[in-house]
Amino acid sequence: MSFLFGRNKQKSSAELSRLVKESISRLDGAGSQKAEEDIARLLAQIKHILQGTTETESSPEQVYQLVVSLIQEDLLLLLGVAIPKLPFETRKDAQVIFSYVFRYKTPNSPIAAEPFALNHVINNRPEVIVALCKGYEHRESAMSCGTVLREVLKHDAVAAIILYDEPKGGSPNITNGGSVIRDVTAIQYGVPQTGQGIFWRFFDWVESGGFEISTDAFSTFRDILTKHKQLVSSYLTKNFTLFFGRYNSLVLSNNYVTKRQSIKLLGEILLDRANYQVMTAYVDSADHLKICMNLLRDERKMVAYEGFHVFKVFVANPNKSLAVQQILIKNRNKLLKFLPDFLADRTDDEQFSDEKSFLIRQIETMPSSSIPPSAPQMTGAGTTVNSTSGAGTVT
């Protein structure tokens, strides 16, 4: 009877990882259905080893061996690429595994130490991050991949990998994510981007993806741009024209949710202390001012409200460019007639009323003709952000 008991013998960590790898290789073949079933069963076993069950606790030694074997078999990349092909419940298990493994720290490691597997990915396999981003190319995997991405985006290095990814010559190789970054230390932060890397795909996913893809992709897009202030400030400064050329398409989107969210995020970016140089470059542009003034006239009140929080940055700037001055002076009478009744029903919003009154006074006191701007008087501390307001306050 010993052969019967042998069937219940738990597979080793190395064997589990190897079997998952083999099953993934069969997903596109004639036996894809069987491969899906095998992957589902094996991932469930891996999840139980990592998390334990209601009856048994996880073993630290087993967990360590399993994480090591996942890395050795390159299963994090293979699983990241394969997620869109997996059934719903299996995708959920894959998400749990990614989240656990990316948080896992070896026993007795320092509190400030980077998680073991995530450190490996950042320094040796950044293609895993790119592959997870590509989960947005499929409705089925968008939320699973997005959840994992937002968890690891707590780390600056992950944001850097996404921002500075560039495709290899020709068609990207889907098995390795198409990334030329082999080591996060090799990133050339001062080199302008081509606009072909994985970060720039977020504009397409946010604008053209279905509701599930667009909503989740925007959440990740927002985290990239707001949670890594110094990294993003430098990036936007270096890639200003390319970035805002793409971003304007979101602000002008025909999709209400995309448009409103993008305008609100724009206000947050401009009014963040870390983005002072970005803000001054943005408000120097007459084209950007025209976009914002048109937003004020939008019939949808929340679009107009978010547009106001961007428009106020132009008016409050004490060193307006000649082009911006000319537009404001030319439209002074129209603005002074329009602004007093602008969103007049927001009577309970004192901050909005105060800001609107301030802008009216600024426009009223502008000279009759444009004058060359003086040397900048504001510093990085000259723009303050009210964390309780959607877009902050310029002072």
C-alpha angles and dihedrals in degrees: 000000000000091000090064093055090048090066091065096049109125114244118241120251092251092050093049092052092046092050092050090050091051092047092051089054088059097052094097097042135084091277095055094127092055090045090054091051092048092049091049092052095044095046090050088055091048091050091052092050091051099042103023121222136260087269103039134035121227118261114236091214093050092047092051092049091048094050090049092050092049088056095044093051090046086235095149091065095040092049092046091055093043100048095096090057095053128094119257099261092044090052088053090053091048090052091051091049093049092048094048095044093047090053096043118116124187116252114279093011116148116269091241093049118117114250111271101240094037090054089054092050094047094049103031112014111031087153086081090067091047091049091052090051089053087060084086089070088076128051090216095061102031099096096039093050093040093054091052093045094053090051094053093040087080083086120077092215092062091052089049091053091053095043096046100038113127125184122245119249112288122000116356114253104243094204093064101028094253092263125148092199109104098165128021088226088063094065112122100216096185096055116099115240126244094221091240099099127102095268092064091055088070089074089060094044092049094045104034107022122101119266095274094047095042095048096047094041090053091053090055092042089053093050091052092053100041108034099057103051105172093039093050095042091057091043094051092046091053094043099032100133095043094046099048092041086062096036093055088064088062093047089051094043120138089221108095097210093046092046096049095044092047094051091048092049090048090057091050092050094049095046096049112109091226091060098055094126091047091050094050091049092048096051091048089069120095090197091057090049091052090053091051094047090053090051089059088062095052112125091223105087098211091052090051091046094053089044089055091059090058095041091055090062090062094048096043093050106109092203103051117177118248091252093053092046091051093053094047093046092046090051097036097113093045092049093047089052094044104043102059091062095035108127089342091170092071089090094143094055103088095174092055091048091050093048092048091051090049092053092049090054091048093052092045092054097047114119119259091248134029119267128197110269116251124234110294112277098183123087132198087276092053093085115065127190124215103213092203093060126075093235107012132231130285114219 
